[in-house]
Amino acid sequence: MKKIFALLFFLVATAVAAEPVDMTLTDLDGKQVKLSDYRGKWVIVNYWATWCPPCREEMPELESFHAAHEKDDAVVLGLNTEVIDKQRILDFLDEYFISYPNFIVGPVAESPLGRIPGLPTTFVLNPEGELVARQVGGVTREMIENFIDKWEAKNP
């Protein structure tokens, strides 16, 4: 099953247009952050909600990926799509031991990265800030790492 998802992730990626993308977000401490602040790293942007079982299921995988890569070559950014109290988000993130940056963006059907037809939806930006993949549905650390390895092999 994981191989099928990894293949779908890769196939969807080939259909995404590669061009630099940027957007400004406000983190849970009120600090403004731009996607371009992370240029030079892979950026994994994950749209999620507390009520979404597949979102909760993939969070440990995203945390594992982030912990393994944040100091070197990649970062995960979580974008919550609910109208929700900041403290409730903080409590939820603590409960799931999530350390990657998170933002409350509210209900969205589209973003500067593209359509968000369902949750979770994950977008992948390469180190140049180009959108190179989108996955609707859960992802794993292995899927993301395999995608990056294949993309880098094809785009040295």
Backbone as JSON, one array per atom type, in Angstrom:
{
  "sequence": "MKKIFALLFFLVATAVAAEPVDMTLTDLDGKQVKLSDYRGKWVIVNYWATWCPPCREEMPELESFHAAHEKDDAVVLGLNTEVIDKQRILDFLDEYFISYPNFIVGPVAESPLGRIPGLPTTFVLNPEGELVARQVGGVTREMIENFIDKWEAKNP",
  "N": [[0.82, -1.19, 0.0], [1.94, 1.27, 0.82], [3.79, 1.59, -1.22], [2.12, 2.06, -3.39], [0.97, 4.54, -2.66], [3.32, 6.06, -2.61], [4.03, 5.97, -5.29], [1.8, 7.27, -6.41], [2.16, 9.78, -5.24], [4.53, 10.57, -6.46], [3.7, 10.56, -9.17], [1.7, 12.54, -9.19], [3.34, 14.65, -8.62], [4.75, 15.08, -10.98], [2.97, 16.45, -12.49], [2.73, 18.98, -11.46], [3.37, 22.39, -11.82], [6.57, 23.87, -12.01], [7.64, 26.62, -10.45], [8.88, 29.53, -8.78], [7.38, 30.06, -5.63], [5.69, 32.02, -3.2], [4.54, 32.96, 0.04], [3.14, 34.7, 2.82], [3.02, 34.01, 6.24], [1.62, 33.97, 9.55], [2.99, 33.07, 12.55], [2.28, 31.08, 15.54], [3.16, 32.66, 17.58], [2.81, 35.17, 16.67], [4.68, 36.09, 14.89], [5.79, 37.07, 11.66], [6.32, 35.04, 8.84], [7.86, 34.04, 5.85], [7.57, 31.85, 3.03], [9.78, 32.03, 1.42], [11.78, 32.57, 3.22], [12.87, 30.18, 3.83], [14.39, 29.37, 1.71], [16.76, 27.37, -0.01], [16.34, 25.13, 1.39], [14.36, 22.15, 1.37], [10.87, 22.51, 1.48], [8.14, 21.44, 3.21], [4.83, 21.76, 3.1], [2.04, 21.42, 4.98], [-1.37, 21.11, 5.05], [-3.86, 20.9, 7.5], [-6.19, 19.66, 10.05], [-7.54, 19.57, 13.39], [-9.69, 17.83, 13.75], [-9.43, 15.92, 11.84], [-8.91, 12.62, 11.11], [-6.93, 11.3, 9.31], [-5.05, 13.34, 9.22], [-4.15, 13.54, 11.88], [-3.04, 11.02, 12.05], [-0.84, 11.14, 10.28], [0.83, 13.03, 11.44], [2.92, 12.21, 13.36], [4.7, 11.07, 11.51], [5.38, 13.28, 9.9], [6.59, 14.81, 11.88], [8.77, 13.16, 12.5], [10.17, 13.24, 10.05], [10.74, 16.0, 9.94], [12.33, 16.36, 12.28], [14.55, 14.84, 11.59], [15.62, 16.25, 9.44], [15.58, 19.08, 9.71], [17.81, 20.63, 10.56], [19.53, 20.47, 8.45], [18.55, 20.09, 5.58], [15.76, 20.38, 5.1], [12.39, 21.43, 5.98], [9.35, 21.22, 7.82], [6.17, 22.68, 7.6], [3.24, 23.31, 9.28], [-0.1, 24.0, 8.49], [-2.94, 25.0, 9.89], [-6.37, 24.58, 9.26], [-8.64, 25.54, 10.51], [-11.21, 27.49, 12.23], [-10.18, 28.41, 15.1], [-9.19, 28.43, 18.54], [-6.1, 29.75, 19.62], [-4.79, 28.64, 21.9], [-5.95, 26.12, 22.02], [-4.88, 24.91, 19.75], [-2.16, 24.93, 20.47], [-2.22, 23.21, 22.7], [-3.06, 20.85, 21.43], [-0.88, 20.37, 19.68], [1.12, 19.95, 21.58], [0.13, 17.61, 22.76], [0.52, 15.79, 20.7], [3.23, 15.88, 20.45], [4.49, 17.67, 18.64], [6.89, 19.53, 17.02], [7.5, 21.03, 14.79], [7.11, 24.14, 12.94], [3.94, 25.75, 13.17], [0.88, 27.16, 11.89], [-2.1, 29.12, 11.95], [-4.4, 29.22, 9.51], [-7.02, 29.23, 8.86], [-10.23, 28.28, 7.34], [-9.77, 27.13, 4.06], [-9.92, 26.79, 0.51], [-8.25, 27.05, -1.46], [-4.87, 28.02, -2.03], [-1.88, 30.09, -2.33], [-0.27, 28.07, -3.19], [-1.86, 26.25, -4.47], [-4.88, 24.31, -5.2], [-6.81, 22.99, -2.46], [-8.22, 20.29, -2.06], [-9.04, 18.51, -0.12], [-8.4, 17.23, 3.21], [-5.7, 15.56, 4.81], [-3.64, 17.88, 2.95], [-0.64, 18.08, 1.24], [2.06, 20.04, 0.19], [5.06, 20.24, -1.7], [8.0, 22.03, -1.83], [10.89, 22.73, -3.67], [14.44, 23.38, -2.94], [14.83, 25.78, -4.32], [12.5, 27.08, -4.1], [10.44, 26.32, -5.71], [7.32, 24.9, -6.53], [6.94, 21.53, -6.48], [5.5, 19.24, -5.97], [2.34, 17.79, -4.98], [0.3, 16.29, -2.59], [-2.7, 14.81, -1.9], [-4.17, 13.59, 0.88], [-2.79, 11.33, 3.33], [0.74, 11.37, 4.19], [3.99, 9.84, 4.5], [7.11, 9.74, 6.3], [8.94, 8.22, 4.84], [7.83, 8.31, 2.24], [8.15, 11.04, 1.59], [10.95, 11.35, 1.77], [11.77, 9.5, -0.2], [10.61, 10.67, -2.48], [12.04, 13.13, -2.6], [14.67, 12.17, -2.93], [14.42, 10.89, -5.47], [13.67, 13.08, -7.04], [15.9, 14.76, -6.81], [17.81, 13.11, -8.03], [16.92, 13.15, -10.66], [17.17, 15.82, -11.23], [19.87, 17.13, -11.09]],
  "CA": [[0.0, 0.0, 0.0], [2.83, 2.42, 0.85], [4.39, 1.75, -2.55], [1.11, 2.68, -4.25], [0.92, 5.95, -2.31], [4.56, 6.7, -3.05], [3.93, 6.12, -6.74], [0.84, 8.34, -6.67], [2.81, 11.03, -4.83], [5.47, 10.91, -7.52], [2.97, 10.86, -10.4], [1.09, 13.85, -9.03], [4.42, 15.63, -8.65], [5.17, 15.39, -12.34], [1.98, 17.32, -13.11], [2.77, 20.28, -10.82], [4.27, 23.33, -12.49], [7.68, 24.31, -11.17], [7.97, 28.03, -10.5], [9.0, 30.0, -7.4], [6.13, 30.4, -4.96], [5.92, 32.61, -1.88], [3.39, 33.42, 0.79], [3.46, 35.15, 4.16], [2.23, 33.37, 7.28], [1.87, 34.47, 10.9], [3.09, 31.88, 13.41], [1.47, 31.1, 16.75], [3.68, 33.72, 18.44], [2.56, 36.45, 16.01], [5.81, 36.45, 14.02], [5.56, 36.85, 10.22], [7.27, 34.14, 8.2], [7.61, 33.82, 4.42], [8.14, 30.6, 2.52], [11.11, 32.35, 0.87], [12.75, 32.55, 4.33], [13.42, 28.83, 3.89], [15.09, 29.02, 0.46], [17.94, 26.56, 0.26], [15.86, 23.9, 2.02], [13.07, 21.61, 0.95], [9.8, 22.97, 2.37], [6.97, 20.57, 3.18], [3.71, 22.54, 3.63], [0.97, 20.46, 5.25], [-2.65, 21.65, 5.51], [-4.42, 19.9, 8.38], [-7.17, 20.08, 11.05], [-7.54, 18.7, 14.57], [-10.78, 16.86, 13.64], [-9.14, 15.07, 10.67], [-8.14, 11.43, 11.5], [-5.69, 11.07, 8.55], [-4.08, 14.38, 9.6], [-3.56, 13.12, 13.15], [-2.25, 9.82, 11.79], [0.42, 11.45, 9.6], [1.64, 13.99, 12.19], [4.18, 11.64, 13.83], [5.57, 10.89, 10.34], [5.9, 14.61, 9.56], [7.51, 15.18, 12.96], [9.99, 12.37, 12.31], [10.89, 13.81, 8.9], [11.24, 17.33, 10.33], [13.42, 16.2, 13.25], [15.72, 14.28, 10.9], [16.12, 17.08, 8.36], [15.47, 20.53, 9.9], [19.1, 21.3, 10.71], [20.31, 20.36, 7.23], [18.07, 20.31, 4.22], [14.31, 20.44, 4.91], [11.56, 21.88, 7.09], [7.92, 20.98, 7.69], [5.33, 23.75, 8.1], [1.85, 22.88, 9.41], [-1.08, 25.08, 8.33], [-4.22, 24.54, 10.39], [-7.44, 25.17, 8.44], [-9.85, 25.71, 11.32], [-11.43, 28.67, 13.04], [-9.87, 27.72, 16.36], [-8.44, 29.19, 19.53], [-4.65, 29.49, 19.59], [-4.41, 27.74, 22.99], [-6.38, 24.77, 21.67], [-3.87, 24.39, 18.82], [-0.93, 24.66, 21.23], [-2.46, 21.99, 23.49], [-3.1, 19.74, 20.48], [0.49, 20.12, 19.22], [1.82, 19.35, 22.72], [-0.37, 16.25, 22.93], [1.1, 14.96, 19.64], [4.68, 16.08, 20.48], [4.84, 18.29, 17.37], [7.82, 20.66, 17.2], [7.66, 21.83, 13.57], [6.31, 25.37, 12.98], [2.54, 25.66, 12.77], [0.22, 28.43, 11.63], [-3.55, 29.01, 11.78], [-4.77, 29.96, 8.29], [-8.47, 29.2, 8.73], [-10.76, 27.48, 6.24], [-9.3, 27.51, 2.73], [-10.11, 25.81, -0.56], [-7.14, 27.29, -2.36], [-3.8, 28.83, -1.45], [-0.92, 30.41, -3.38], [0.36, 26.83, -3.64], [-2.8, 25.5, -5.29], [-6.13, 23.84, -4.59], [-6.79, 22.11, -1.31], [-9.5, 19.61, -2.23], [-9.35, 17.72, 1.07], [-7.34, 17.21, 4.22], [-4.6, 16.51, 4.69], [-3.02, 18.15, 1.65], [0.76, 18.43, 1.44], [2.78, 20.59, -0.95], [6.51, 20.14, -1.56], [8.77, 23.04, -2.56], [12.32, 22.4, -3.71], [15.26, 24.43, -2.32], [14.73, 27.03, -5.08], [11.18, 27.64, -3.83], [9.5, 25.9, -6.76], [6.37, 23.86, -6.16], [7.26, 20.34, -7.28], [4.6, 18.11, -5.7], [1.18, 17.94, -4.1], [-0.31, 15.01, -2.21], [-3.95, 14.88, -1.15], [-4.17, 12.36, 1.68], [-1.65, 11.21, 4.23], [2.1, 11.09, 3.72], [4.9, 9.28, 5.5], [8.5, 10.19, 6.18], [9.56, 7.47, 3.75], [7.33, 8.85, 0.97], [8.77, 12.34, 1.34], [12.37, 11.13, 1.5], [11.89, 8.85, -1.52], [10.31, 11.66, -3.51], [13.17, 14.06, -2.68], [15.8, 11.44, -3.54], [14.16, 10.72, -6.9], [13.67, 14.4, -7.7], [17.3, 15.22, -6.88], [18.5, 12.28, -9.02], [16.49, 13.59, -11.99], [17.44, 17.25, -11.37], [21.12, 17.35, -10.34]],
  "C": [[0.87, 1.26, 0.0], [3.46, 2.67, -0.51], [3.4, 2.41, -3.51], [1.03, 4.16, -3.95], [2.17, 6.69, -2.77], [4.54, 6.92, -4.55], [2.96, 7.23, -7.09], [1.43, 9.7, -6.34], [3.75, 11.49, -5.94], [4.75, 11.29, -8.8], [2.3, 12.22, -10.33], [2.16, 14.93, -9.14], [4.81, 16.0, -10.06], [4.19, 16.33, -13.03], [1.99, 18.73, -12.53], [3.78, 21.17, -11.52], [5.34, 23.81, -11.52], [7.96, 25.78, -11.42], [8.05, 28.52, -9.06], [7.65, 30.47, -6.84], [6.48, 31.03, -3.61], [4.58, 32.95, -1.26], [3.85, 33.78, 2.19], [2.48, 34.53, 5.15], [2.55, 34.03, 8.61], [1.86, 33.27, 11.84], [2.28, 32.07, 14.69], [1.96, 32.11, 17.78], [3.47, 35.1, 17.83], [3.66, 36.92, 15.08], [5.48, 36.12, 12.56], [6.7, 36.02, 9.64], [6.88, 34.02, 6.73], [8.19, 32.47, 4.02], [9.55, 30.85, 1.99], [12.17, 32.43, 1.96], [13.46, 31.2, 4.41], [14.14, 28.42, 2.61], [16.41, 28.34, 0.8], [17.59, 25.25, 0.94], [14.6, 23.43, 1.29], [12.04, 22.1, 1.95], [8.57, 22.08, 2.14], [5.84, 21.33, 3.87], [2.51, 21.61, 3.75], [-0.26, 21.17, 5.8], [-3.37, 20.55, 6.29], [-5.5, 20.51, 9.29], [-7.17, 19.09, 12.2], [-8.59, 17.59, 14.47], [-10.52, 15.8, 12.57], [-8.31, 13.85, 11.07], [-6.89, 11.18, 10.66], [-4.61, 12.12, 8.87], [-3.36, 13.97, 10.88], [-2.65, 11.91, 12.95], [-0.89, 10.14, 11.17], [1.34, 12.37, 10.41], [2.93, 13.4, 12.76], [5.19, 11.41, 12.68], [6.2, 12.23, 9.93], [6.9, 15.08, 10.61], [8.83, 14.44, 12.82], [10.83, 12.92, 11.16], [11.52, 15.15, 9.29], [12.44, 17.21, 11.27], [14.7, 15.71, 12.58], [16.37, 15.26, 9.94], [16.21, 18.58, 8.65], [16.81, 21.25, 10.0], [19.89, 21.33, 9.41], [19.58, 20.83, 5.98], [16.57, 20.44, 4.03], [13.6, 20.91, 6.17], [10.11, 21.53, 6.78], [7.2, 22.19, 8.29], [3.89, 23.24, 8.13], [0.92, 24.08, 9.33], [-2.45, 24.56, 8.72], [-5.34, 25.31, 9.7], [-8.73, 25.39, 9.21], [-9.98, 27.13, 11.84], [-11.32, 28.13, 14.46], [-9.04, 28.63, 17.26], [-6.97, 28.77, 19.52], [-4.24, 28.49, 20.69], [-4.82, 26.3, 22.69], [-5.39, 24.12, 20.7], [-2.6, 24.03, 19.58], [-1.07, 23.39, 22.06], [-2.44, 20.75, 22.6], [-1.68, 19.38, 20.03], [1.33, 19.51, 20.34], [1.41, 17.89, 22.9], [0.26, 15.29, 21.91], [2.62, 15.12, 19.53], [5.19, 16.67, 19.16], [5.71, 19.52, 17.63], [7.96, 21.52, 15.95], [6.73, 23.04, 13.62], [4.89, 25.13, 12.47], [1.91, 27.04, 12.73], [-1.28, 28.16, 11.54], [-3.91, 29.86, 10.57], [-6.28, 30.0, 8.1], [-8.91, 28.38, 7.53], [-10.3, 28.01, 4.88], [-9.62, 26.39, 1.74], [-8.97, 25.93, -1.56], [-6.12, 28.15, -1.63], [-2.88, 29.25, -2.59], [-0.21, 29.17, -3.93], [-0.56, 26.01, -4.54], [-4.05, 25.1, -4.53], [-5.89, 22.91, -3.41], [-8.13, 21.38, -1.3], [-9.94, 18.78, -1.02], [-8.17, 17.77, 2.02], [-6.96, 15.77, 4.53], [-4.19, 16.71, 3.22], [-1.61, 18.66, 1.93], [1.36, 18.9, 0.13], [4.27, 20.49, -0.66], [7.15, 21.19, -2.45], [10.22, 22.63, -2.52], [13.14, 23.54, -3.11], [15.25, 25.77, -3.06], [13.37, 27.7, -4.87], [10.14, 27.29, -4.87], [8.6, 24.78, -6.25], [6.59, 22.66, -7.07], [6.35, 19.15, -7.01], [3.44, 18.54, -4.83], [0.63, 16.55, -3.84], [-1.58, 15.3, -1.42], [-4.09, 13.54, -0.44], [-2.87, 12.28, 2.47], [-0.33, 10.92, 3.54], [2.89, 10.47, 4.86], [6.28, 9.9, 5.3], [9.16, 9.53, 4.98], [9.11, 8.0, 2.38], [8.03, 10.15, 0.61], [10.24, 12.16, 0.99], [12.59, 10.48, 0.14], [11.62, 9.83, -2.65], [11.5, 12.61, -3.7], [14.37, 13.39, -3.34], [15.62, 11.28, -5.04], [14.21, 12.04, -7.65], [15.11, 14.9, -7.86], [18.1, 14.41, -7.9], [18.16, 12.71, -10.44], [16.87, 15.04, -12.28], [18.72, 17.63, -10.62], [21.53, 18.83, -10.3]]
}
